[in-house]
């Protein structure tokens, strides 16, 4: 399966950025119980502390930041140039499923921030934007998966 030359480096860079931000959020989760993140307001509608310490900051008892880190590491593996050159359809299918699953979770998190919590987190929003960009690139550039090559 072939894709444009720019796809692998762009998706790798986006995945690395997601790993970076989610690593920061995971470290902050475990080291700062107040949720006071660097470069994030703590007042008004932008309140990282309110978001990262809310009931919605965990899913099935697992911190959302850690889930984001695991997702971004998985997407990084699936977006490396060698993965884009893989002959197996399953690698490409896993990448699409990961991108769709990631954006699905982002939509839930946006709902939680905007409706349930009533505040947004700047760092979370950065991760959401990266996940959306990764979703768009993966979905628009993955070769058809239903045909054998």
Residue frames as qw, qx, qy, qz and C-alpha x, y, z in Angstrom:
[[0.000, 0.889, 0.458, 0.000, 0.00, 0.00, 0.00],
 [0.457, 0.145, 0.023, 0.877, 1.43, 3.31, -1.06],
 [0.096, -0.903, -0.376, 0.183, 0.68, 6.77, 0.26],
 [0.299, 0.891, -0.089, 0.330, 2.07, 10.21, -0.49],
 [0.642, 0.223, -0.447, 0.581, 5.60, 10.79, 0.83],
 [0.084, -0.484, 0.280, -0.825, 4.52, 13.50, 3.27],
 [0.738, -0.440, -0.281, -0.427, 2.02, 11.29, 5.13],
 [0.828, -0.197, -0.428, 0.303, 4.44, 9.24, 7.24],
 [0.393, 0.129, -0.336, 0.846, 6.52, 12.18, 8.51],
 [0.311, -0.418, -0.035, -0.853, 3.42, 14.28, 9.24],
 [0.800, -0.414, -0.302, -0.312, 1.61, 11.53, 11.13],
 [0.747, -0.076, -0.437, 0.495, 4.81, 10.62, 12.99],
 [0.171, 0.269, -0.233, 0.919, 5.30, 14.26, 14.02],
 [0.532, -0.445, -0.131, -0.708, 1.68, 14.58, 15.13],
 [0.864, -0.304, -0.400, -0.015, 1.96, 11.35, 17.13],
 [0.582, 0.061, -0.401, 0.705, 5.20, 12.54, 18.75],
 [0.128, -0.380, 0.111, -0.909, 3.51, 15.81, 19.70],
 [0.740, -0.416, -0.256, -0.462, 0.62, 13.83, 21.22],
 [0.813, -0.146, -0.453, 0.335, 3.12, 11.69, 23.17],
 [0.326, 0.237, -0.311, 0.861, 4.80, 14.84, 24.47],
 [0.366, -0.398, 0.033, -0.840, 1.63, 16.57, 25.66],
 [0.839, -0.339, -0.292, -0.309, 0.07, 13.43, 27.10],
 [0.701, 0.013, -0.500, 0.509, 3.33, 12.60, 28.89],
 [0.050, 0.293, -0.284, 0.912, 3.21, 16.04, 30.52],
 [0.612, -0.360, -0.102, -0.697, -0.44, 15.56, 31.49],
 [0.873, -0.191, -0.450, 0.003, 0.26, 12.09, 32.90],
 [0.514, 0.097, -0.477, 0.706, 3.21, 13.30, 34.96],
 [0.191, -0.327, 0.156, -0.912, 1.15, 16.25, 36.20],
 [0.748, -0.344, -0.337, -0.457, -1.69, 13.89, 37.13],
 [0.850, -0.216, -0.433, 0.209, 0.55, 11.79, 39.35],
 [0.530, 0.011, -0.330, 0.781, 2.65, 14.59, 40.83],
 [0.072, -0.063, 0.147, -0.984, 0.22, 17.51, 41.26],
 [0.002, -0.442, -0.891, 0.108, -3.11, 16.54, 42.81],
 [0.124, 0.605, 0.289, -0.732, -4.36, 20.14, 42.52],
 [0.573, 0.558, 0.549, 0.243, -4.24, 19.98, 38.71],
 [0.030, 0.931, -0.050, -0.360, -2.54, 23.37, 38.46],
 [0.808, 0.257, 0.307, 0.432, -0.80, 22.92, 35.11],
 [0.335, -0.390, 0.199, 0.834, 1.83, 25.26, 33.72],
 [0.050, 0.105, -0.428, -0.896, 0.58, 27.92, 31.32],
 [0.253, -0.460, -0.772, -0.358, -3.09, 27.28, 32.05],
 [0.275, -0.418, 0.130, -0.856, -5.43, 29.73, 33.67],
 [0.185, -0.199, -0.909, 0.315, -7.23, 28.67, 36.78],
 [0.211, 0.399, 0.414, -0.790, -10.15, 31.03, 36.44],
 [0.508, 0.409, -0.139, -0.745, -13.28, 31.36, 34.35],
 [0.910, 0.286, 0.026, -0.300, -14.01, 28.96, 31.54],
 [0.675, 0.480, -0.520, 0.209, -10.34, 28.02, 31.13],
 [0.527, -0.619, 0.458, -0.360, -9.50, 26.01, 34.23],
 [0.572, 0.333, -0.749, -0.025, -7.15, 23.07, 33.82],
 [0.074, -0.197, 0.819, -0.534, -7.41, 22.24, 37.51],
 [0.651, 0.120, 0.332, -0.672, -11.18, 21.88, 37.32],
 [0.796, 0.360, -0.339, -0.350, -10.89, 19.60, 34.29],
 [0.526, 0.383, -0.746, 0.145, -7.94, 17.45, 35.36],
 [0.044, -0.120, 0.823, -0.554, -9.32, 16.82, 38.86],
 [0.654, -0.001, -0.007, -0.757, -12.95, 16.27, 37.85],
 [0.761, -0.021, 0.606, -0.230, -14.78, 12.96, 38.03],
 [0.801, 0.584, 0.073, -0.108, -14.40, 12.79, 34.23],
 [0.116, 0.805, -0.580, -0.049, -10.59, 12.84, 34.49],
 [0.265, -0.261, 0.928, -0.015, -10.67, 9.05, 34.88],
 [0.742, 0.160, -0.332, -0.559, -12.32, 6.38, 32.77],
 [0.928, -0.118, -0.349, -0.062, -12.99, 3.02, 34.44],
 [0.718, -0.666, 0.060, 0.194, -10.61, 4.14, 37.18],
 [0.713, 0.050, 0.216, 0.665, -7.77, 4.88, 34.75],
 [0.072, -0.687, -0.019, 0.723, -6.59, 8.49, 34.42],
 [0.621, 0.747, 0.227, -0.069, -7.60, 9.95, 31.06],
 [0.069, 0.873, -0.453, -0.165, -4.09, 11.41, 30.76],
 [0.438, -0.347, 0.821, 0.120, -2.61, 7.90, 30.98],
 [0.674, 0.442, 0.591, -0.027, -5.11, 6.60, 28.43],
 [0.402, 0.902, -0.055, -0.147, -4.08, 9.46, 26.13],
 [0.154, -0.712, 0.665, 0.168, -0.44, 8.55, 26.58],
 [0.584, -0.030, 0.808, 0.073, -1.09, 4.90, 25.76],
 [0.613, 0.685, 0.385, -0.085, -3.15, 5.88, 22.71],
 [0.256, 0.918, -0.252, -0.170, -0.52, 8.29, 21.43],
 [0.320, -0.517, 0.775, 0.172, 2.30, 5.75, 21.85],
 [0.637, 0.253, 0.728, 0.028, 0.20, 3.20, 19.96],
 [0.508, 0.835, 0.186, -0.106, -0.53, 5.71, 17.20],
 [0.039, -0.824, 0.509, 0.245, 3.15, 6.60, 17.03],
 [0.486, -0.206, 0.830, 0.181, 4.00, 2.95, 16.38],
 [0.568, 0.510, 0.646, 0.030, 1.29, 2.76, 13.70],
 [0.331, 0.933, 0.088, -0.107, 2.39, 6.02, 12.06],
 [0.425, -0.589, 0.517, 0.453, 6.10, 5.35, 11.75],
 [0.412, 0.564, -0.477, -0.534, 7.29, 5.23, 8.14],
 [0.044, 0.186, -0.976, -0.102, 7.88, 1.48, 8.36],
 [0.336, 0.347, 0.782, -0.394, 4.25, 0.98, 9.43],
 [0.480, 0.629, 0.023, -0.611, 3.00, 3.04, 6.48],
 [0.354, 0.499, -0.697, -0.374, 5.04, 0.77, 4.17],
 [0.442, -0.108, 0.859, -0.233, 3.68, -2.42, 5.76],
 [0.256, 0.024, -0.791, -0.554, 2.26, -4.95, 3.34],
 [0.113, -0.357, -0.905, 0.203, -0.31, -6.17, 5.86],
 [0.220, -0.586, -0.399, -0.670, -3.76, -4.59, 5.62],
 [0.598, -0.607, -0.505, 0.135, -4.12, -5.15, 9.36],
 [0.446, -0.231, -0.167, 0.848, -1.53, -2.50, 10.18],
 [0.033, -0.210, -0.275, -0.938, -3.41, 0.05, 8.09],
 [0.487, -0.551, -0.570, -0.366, -6.75, -1.05, 9.54],
 [0.585, -0.478, -0.456, 0.470, -5.36, -0.75, 13.08],
 [0.260, -0.047, -0.013, 0.964, -4.20, 2.80, 12.28],
 [0.270, -0.378, -0.405, -0.787, -7.65, 3.79, 11.03],
 [0.609, -0.548, -0.570, -0.060, -9.37, 2.14, 14.01],
 [0.526, -0.323, -0.339, 0.710, -6.95, 3.92, 16.36],
 [0.074, 0.101, 0.121, 0.985, -7.60, 7.29, 14.72],
 [0.436, -0.455, -0.489, -0.602, -11.38, 6.80, 14.79],
 [0.646, -0.494, -0.546, 0.201, -11.30, 5.55, 18.38],
 [0.415, -0.157, -0.223, 0.868, -9.13, 8.48, 19.39],
 [0.121, -0.216, -0.190, -0.950, -11.44, 11.07, 17.86],
 [0.555, -0.495, -0.589, -0.317, -14.45, 9.31, 19.39],
 [0.591, -0.443, -0.468, 0.484, -12.88, 9.62, 22.84],
 [0.218, 0.006, -0.018, 0.976, -11.99, 13.26, 22.12],
 [0.313, -0.428, -0.419, -0.737, -15.64, 13.98, 21.34],
 [0.636, -0.554, -0.536, 0.046, -16.64, 12.47, 24.69],
 [0.525, -0.284, -0.278, 0.752, -13.97, 14.53, 26.47],
 [0.027, 0.222, 0.177, 0.959, -15.15, 17.72, 24.75],
 [0.501, -0.551, -0.494, -0.448, -18.69, 16.98, 25.90],
 [0.664, -0.470, -0.458, 0.358, -17.41, 16.38, 29.43],
 [0.379, -0.093, -0.119, 0.913, -15.42, 19.63, 29.44],
 [0.100, -0.235, -0.255, -0.933, -18.05, 21.86, 27.89],
 [0.575, -0.432, -0.418, -0.555, -21.26, 20.40, 29.35],
 [0.775, -0.420, -0.463, 0.097, -20.45, 18.41, 32.49],
 [0.606, -0.265, -0.251, 0.707, -17.51, 20.37, 33.90],
 [0.070, 0.962, 0.264, -0.009, -18.16, 23.79, 32.39],
 [0.202, -0.852, 0.379, 0.301, -14.47, 24.50, 31.83],
 [0.864, 0.472, -0.139, 0.110, -11.77, 23.66, 29.31],
 [0.671, -0.557, 0.309, 0.381, -8.15, 22.75, 29.76],
 [0.311, 0.818, -0.354, -0.329, -5.67, 24.32, 27.36],
 [0.146, -0.449, 0.869, 0.152, -3.37, 21.28, 27.42],
 [0.541, 0.257, 0.789, -0.134, -6.27, 18.93, 26.83],
 [0.523, 0.769, 0.149, -0.337, -7.39, 21.10, 23.93],
 [0.117, 0.697, -0.636, -0.309, -3.91, 20.88, 22.39],
 [0.317, -0.122, 0.939, 0.045, -4.16, 17.10, 22.58],
 [0.552, 0.530, 0.578, -0.282, -7.65, 17.20, 21.04],
 [0.404, 0.808, -0.188, -0.386, -6.43, 19.31, 18.12],
 [0.031, -0.513, 0.829, 0.219, -3.52, 16.94, 17.52],
 [0.437, 0.133, 0.884, -0.104, -5.86, 13.91, 17.65],
 [0.547, 0.688, 0.315, -0.359, -8.22, 15.61, 15.19],
 [0.280, 0.760, -0.469, -0.353, -5.37, 16.43, 12.77],
 [0.187, -0.301, 0.930, 0.094, -4.09, 12.86, 13.01],
 [0.535, 0.376, 0.710, -0.262, -7.60, 11.54, 12.40],
 [0.504, 0.765, 0.021, -0.400, -8.03, 13.70, 9.29],
 [0.171, 0.657, -0.678, -0.280, -4.67, 12.75, 7.78],
 [0.295, -0.136, 0.945, -0.024, -5.06, 9.03, 8.52],
 [0.551, 0.463, 0.630, -0.290, -8.64, 8.77, 7.26],
 [0.483, 0.795, -0.027, -0.366, -8.01, 10.80, 4.11],
 [0.244, 0.710, -0.629, -0.203, -4.74, 9.14, 3.11],
 [0.518, -0.194, 0.830, -0.070, -5.10, 5.48, 4.06],
 [0.270, 0.163, -0.747, -0.585, -5.43, 3.39, 0.89],
 [0.786, -0.138, -0.176, -0.577, -8.64, 1.37, 0.48],
 [0.303, -0.395, 0.821, -0.278, -8.61, -1.49, 2.95],
 [0.803, 0.168, 0.416, -0.392, -11.17, -3.70, 1.28],
 [0.800, 0.560, -0.195, -0.090, -9.06, -4.58, -1.75],
 [0.847, -0.299, 0.261, 0.354, -6.04, -6.83, -1.86],
 [0.179, 0.876, -0.334, -0.298, -2.90, -5.37, -3.35]]
